[in-house]
Amino acid sequence: MVGAQCDNFKPMNDDLLSRSRAAVWHPCTQMKQLEAVPPLAVARGEGPWLIDTDGRRYLDAISSWWVNLFGHCNPRINAAITDQLTKIEHVMLAGATHAPVVELSERLAKLTGLGHAFYGSDGASATEIALKMSAHYWRNAGRPGKNGFVSLKNGYHGETVGALSVTDIPLFKATYAPLVRHTVQVPTPDARLAEPGETAEAYALRCADALEAHLAGHAATTAALILEPLVQGAAGMAMYHPVYLKRARELCDRHDVHLIADEIAMGFGRTGTLFACEQAGVKADFVCLSKGITGGYLPLSVVLTTDDVYAAFWDDATARGFLHSHSYTGNPLACRAALAVLDIFEHDNVIAANRVKAIEFTRVLDEVAAHPRVRHFRHQGMIWAFDVADATPGFSARLHLAALAQGVFIRPIGGTVYAMPPYVTAIDEMRALADALLVCLSDPAV
């Protein structure tokens, strides 16, 4: 019984765990809870598997916070980084340049239709860059009053102060409310919120009407709309119809407002296309990328934008330039990892292969979808999610521990369970995930 296995599940490397609790402040964690739910002591990785210090294997069902695309210790990415180590590990990008950052920028420009990549270190940094760049653009254009931002309800764009201003998750934002700038949130097109009998498309269009009403009255003070295209990750994998993106692009054009596509979590194939906006035939004014860009190897983020935005900063006056920087901007090792990722996409025809896998994996999860505790089972590309109808406080931690006892590393978001496995996951491994979820859901203690 999973409950008994869960109760008996004790990570064996107590020394490493006690040292971690004493010295490491873990992210997104109430540290006191680590006494009851200790972190997994990982020694190494192999493909979609995490291997703990006692040699036990766990399927990395959430790609280590959505970053791992092609498995742990991928030989091609390893080789690219190793080769780069023999050349240059880092050089500041202010006053210098190097081949990996130039090549990566050129390739991303071809893939997105946007040019002049600006680099940061993580997703929140990319959000900050895009927000600042949009507001600065309008200032340089002689319209400094256009400095407000609109985002979707329940959206998440990072936890630095600027990114929090457009994030709408109270757990992350409420404590820091005095520090963040006021922004406006418009209704989310999350299909779970549709009225009975209302289609996802009809609901998305109704939400777009609310966006239209807001922009009609506030365009003069609005710099940009920022959104996560197709899937709002931290909202519990909230999925919506692509027609919303199409309407958002039309409305932003009509009201002279930038569209910022936060593809940090959903880019690089997670939604079934290389970038989620492709499914609506939309090109944003800014695209924010991170997470999967290096295949889960090294911190890197990038913001790509239009030639029009870039031109607004081209001037003799230094103050009109975009004076933003990170010490590790455009790090050569990270850029080489990203180039290796793009090579794998190109040479292995990953997007087409994933479409076939997604159909097979969804069939494997049919029994999970039919479980009596499951509501709103949903799927987008290489993402699967469902809500647990009777989830009570502490459900996330209980399921996490129960899944570990079944050899699966998974972390629900509240009452939402989701799987976002590495693309190298095989059908038998997905069956093992489905079996583990069924055991956990059938345990009354979870």
C-alpha angles and dihedrals in degrees: 000000000000094000091059092044089049092051090050095045107115122165105234102216096078093162094058092045094050090048090050092051090048099046110020126070101208119215124250088007138122095222094210089064091062087079089067099028107034120194119259110260101226119196100174146339135233122186107308092346133099114204119203129216090269094052097256116144128225127186107239093226095173099043093243095296094335096297106104114087108161104027136272117300093013106190096218095051090043090054094049093052093044091052092049091051088066092056115036127333097193143347126174112261094217104091095359140063138188140201100256095055092045094049093045092050091050093049094046089050090056092047097048103029088236128108143204103050117214114202134216136162106253144002097275089051089055090052091050091049094050094047093048093044093051094049091044090050091058091046091052088047090059096256105104092159089073096084104114127105137215125202138167124271112260090018124145125205104158141294106261112108097263093043091048089057090068095035117097105194107115093203089065101030111036097074092052097041093118089059101049131081119246114257134169126251121201126197116292117236089222101155092220088071096059117120117255107284093013115123123231089246094051091048092048090053090049089053090048088056088059090051090050092052092051096047092046089063102033109032092113090064100033121097100178151347113229122195144157105244117237097338130049101205107194090040087073099278092302106192126200142181117273091231087082091063091050092051092044090055091050092048094047090051092048094049098037095245127141120244114219114195111204098206091160095118100018101046126096097048104311094124096042099270127068089256124018095228089066090074090066095039088242131147114198125212089235129023119195116204133181138116104059094030091096096031091251095303110107138008111266137144134175139190118207122193143173128282088244092060092045092050092056090066096046104106145118091249113089092209090063090059122091100262100191126122148168123200092234096041109154094359108198095224092052092045091052090051089051091049089052089052091053090048091055092050091051101041098039096042087231100176093055092044091050092054089059091045092049091058092049094045092049090054089050089055095050093105091050090051090052095050111122093235093054124097131176097011104192141174136196120174107304094351126095125181143165138175123237108228098208099036110149129193110298093027094125094055093043094052091044091056093042090052092049088056086056094049098259128120107210133145118198121214102233105300093346119099116197139175123208103164127182113273091245091066111124128221092253090053090051089051089053089052091050091049091049092050091050091052091049095046091048093054110095090206093064 
